[in-house]
Amino acid sequence: MRPIDQYFLQLEEPARGCMQFLRGHILQLDSHLTEAWKYGMPMYCYNGKMCCYLWIHKKLKQPYIGIVEGSSVHHPDLLQEKRARMKILLLDPEKDLPMKKINSILKDMLALYK
């Protein structure tokens, strides 16, 4: 089994379901998006360039979408924290995902690579 598949399977519910949904959702957004295992995490690349990743926040224990060029994507719910370049969108796996917000952020992110 690939490390990326093991990563998703080792997550506990409800984070596992949330992250697996996001995995499929991101990949279906554009035919140029691919999934890779980089830096020990699931990374999504547009034409080979890293654009976002999925991870669990260490302190808050919540899943999030990390935007690699987050400093170029402006949305009030994206958090910079102590990152210089990247921003994250924290998600609550106990609630319905805010798909309108997620799609808006991912659309803005993809525009940087097209």
Number of C-alpha atoms within 10 A of each C-alpha: 5 7 13 16 12 10 15 20 14 9 14 9 12 14 21 17 15 20 23 15 12 19 19 11 13 18 16 12 13 12 9 13 19 17 19 17 15 12 7 10 15 20 22 26 18 19 13 12 13 19 22 24 22 21 20 17 14 8 6 8 12 16 23 22 23 23 26 20 17 24 15 14 20 12 14 7 13 19 17 16 9 8 11 10 12 20 26 23 20 19 20 15 17 11 9 9 14 10 11 9 13 16 14 12 21 18 14 15 20 17 10 12 13 8
